[in-house]
Amino acid sequence: MKRFLMAAAAAALAVGLSVAPAAAQNRAVVNQSGYDNAAGAGQQGNRNGAVINQRGNGQYSRGVQEGHRNFLRMDQFGTRNRVTTTQIGTDNFSATGQEGRNLRAETIQTGRGNVAGVAQIGNGSRAVTDQDGVNNTSGIIQIGNGQDVEVRQRGEGNISVVVQSGYN
């Protein structure tokens, strides 16, 4: 009953102050299990979406979105993995999946309509995707240990695919 009264009082106060309720313009979902995991999502703009899933120990995820209709997804399984995604612009899409130990992935998208995907399985690998422009597409797959790749795309309509496997 107290919760109902508090909610009613808050609603009355908002109406009384002529404060319109905010529409659900951005959405962030974080799921974590294990210990010593950290995740954060910062969103500014409209209709941005972020999904972060982490299972294991010592994982770190950070997503930053500024603009409109950007979407990011980050999935990590294992130990001490790290992923960061930054999207500034409109209609950008990024998906990162990592399974293993000490994996690092960073995606930076500035512009409109850029698509990036990173998949890493193994230990000690690193992937960086940096897109600035319009309608650029990048895919990175790394399987094994000690892989390292950086993709930088500037301009419009660029496409890159990197597949690496092996053990260093």
N, C-alpha and C positions, 0 to 999 in steps of 0.2 A: 504494500500500500504506500509506503514511504517513497519507493522508486517511482510509482505512478504519479504521486503528488509532485515530486521533484521534476519529472519530465513535463508535467502539465504547467508547472510554474515557469520552467525554462521556455516552453513554447509561448506562453502568454507574454513573457518578457521580450522575446524576439519579435512578436507581433506588435507589442506596444512600442518598441523602439524602431519600428518600420524596417526591420532587418529581414530581407527575403532569405528563405532557406537556400543553401548552396546546392546546386545540382551536382550529381555525381559525375564530374567531368574527367577526373583522373582516377586510376585504380592501381593499387599495388598489393600483391599477395606474396607473403613470405612464409615458407615452410622449412623448419630446421629440426634435425634430430642429431644427437650426439652431444659433444661438449666443446666448449671454447670456440663456438661458431659465431660469426658476426655478419650481419647483413643490413643494408640500408638502401632506401630508394628515395630520391628527391625528384619531385615533379612540379613543373611550372608550365601552364598552358592549358590546353583542352584535349580531352579524349586520349590521353597517353595511358599506356598499360605496361605494367612490369610484373613479372612472375619470377620469383627466386626460390629454388628448391635446393637444399643442402642436406646431405646425410654424411655423417662421419665426424672427424675431429679436426679442429683448428681451421675450418673453412672461412673464407672471407669473400663477400660479394658486395659490390657497390654499383648502383645504377643511378644515373642522372639524366633527366629528360627535360628539355626546354623546347616548347613549340606545340605542335598539334599532330594528333594521330600517330605518334611514334609508339612502337611496341618493342619490348625486350624480354627475353627469357634467358635465365641462367640456371643451369642444373649442374651440381657438383656432387660427386661421391668419392670418398676416400679420405685422405689426410693432408692437411696443410695446402690445400689448393686455393688459388686466388683468381677472381675474375672481376673486371671493371668494364662497364659499358657507359659511354656518354653519347647522347643523341641530342643534337641541336638542329631544329628545322621541322620539317613536315613529312609525314608518311614514311619514316625510316623504320626498318625491321632488322632486329638482331637476335640470333639464337646462339648460345654457347653451351656445350655439354662437355664435361670433363670427368674422367674416372681414373684415379690413381693417386700418386703422391707428388707434392711439390710442383704442380702444374700451374702455369700462369697464362692468362689470356686477357687481352685488352682490345676493346673495340671502340673506335671514335668515329662518329658519323655526323657530318655537318652538311646540311643541304636538304634535298628533297628526293624521296623515292629510292634511297639507297638500301641494299639488302646485304647482310653479312651473316655467315654461318661458320662456326668454329667447333670442331669435334677433336678432342684429344683423349687418348687412352695410353697410359704408361706412367713414367716417372721423370720428373725434372725437365719437361718440355715447356716451350714458350711460344705463344702466337700473338701477333699484333696485327690488327686490321685498322687502317686509317683511311676513311673515305671523305672526300670533300667535293661536292658537286651534285649532279642530278643523275638519278637512275644508274648508279654503279652497282655491280654485283660481285661479291667475293665469297669463295668457299675454301676453307682450310680443313684438312683432315691430317692428323698426325698420330701415328701408332708406333709405340716403342719408347725408348728412353733418350733423353737429351736432344730432342728435336728443337729447331729454332727457325722461325719464319717471321718476316715482316712484309706486309702488303700495304702499299700506299697508292691510292687512286685519286687523281685530280681530274676534274672536268666532267664530261657527260658520257654515259653509256659504256663505261669500261667494264670488262669482265675478267676475273682472274680465278683460277682454280689451282690449289696447291695440295698435293698428296705426298706425304713423306712417311716412310716406315724404316725401322731399323733400330740399332742400339749403338750409342756412342760410349 
